[in-house]
Amino acid sequence: MSEKENDSGTESERNKRKVRVGVVVSDKPDKTVIVTIERRLAHPLYGKGVAQTKRYYAHDEKNEYKVGDTVRITETRPLSKLKRWRVIGLVERPV
């Protein structure tokens, strides 16, 4: 057995990165898309459901994703001042 197979825990633990699914709201910057992710949760005092949105700048190497596309993004090393995510695939394209 090789050393990598023997030490199975370290390889999988190191590569666990956050993955999110969101909607592209802007594709204006070159090789970048801005993805909005909406979370629904209960208000802490009143219990009513409220939506929280967050915007992520994600790297899109080929400029292939457009506004309205639902995409999957993953964490990566810092690519610029604001970019910390990379698009890994298209989930759904609007008709």
N, C-alpha and C positions, 0 to 999 in steps of 0.2 A: 504494500500500500504506500502511496506517496504521502508526503507531509500534509498536503492540502486536504486529502481525503481523511486523514487521521485527525486533523484539527478542524472538524466540520463546523463547530460553533462560531469561530471568529469570522469566517468569510460571510456567512449569512447575516450575522449581527451587524457588521460594518456596512453592509449595503442596504439596510432598511432605511428607506427614505420616504418622506411623506408624499402621498399621491392625492390629488384633489381633482374634482370634476367641476367645471364652470363654463360660463358663456363668454365668448369674445365680445367685448364692447368697443374696442378700438384696435385698428391695425395701421394707424398712421405712421408710427416710427418704423424705420427700416429694420428688418429682421427681429421685430418685437411685436407681441400682441399683449393687450391688456385684458385680463380675464377677471370677471366678477364671480365671486362665489357667495351664495346666499345660504345662511344658516337660520333655521327656525327654532326658537326656544321660548320657553315660558317666562313671562316677566317675573322677577323675583318676588315682588310684593303682591301684584294683582292676579298673577296666574294666566293672564291673557297671552296668546301666542304673538310674538313679535319677530320680525325678520331683521337679521344683521347681515350687512353686506361688506365684503372686503375685496379690494382690488389687488391683483398680483401682476407684475410685469414678467412676462415669460418669453424666452428665446424661441424664435421661429426661423430657423436657418434659411428656408426656401421661400418665405413669405407666402405660404400656401393656405393659411387660415384666414377667413374673412369674418366680418362682423356678423354675429348671430350664430356662428358655429359653436356647438358644445364640444369642448376638448378636455383631454386628461393632461394634467401637468404634474411634474415631479420636482422635488427639491434638488438643487445642484449647488456647486460652489458659486461664489459671487462672480457674475459675468460683467457687471458694470455697477454704477452707483445704486441703482434701484433693482436690477435684475438678479433674482436669486432662484428662479424657476425655469424649467425647460418644458416645452410641449412634447408629449410622447405619443399623442395620437388623437384622431378625430373620433368622437363618440357618435355625434349626430349632426347632420347638416340640414338647415331648414329648407323646405320645398319652395 
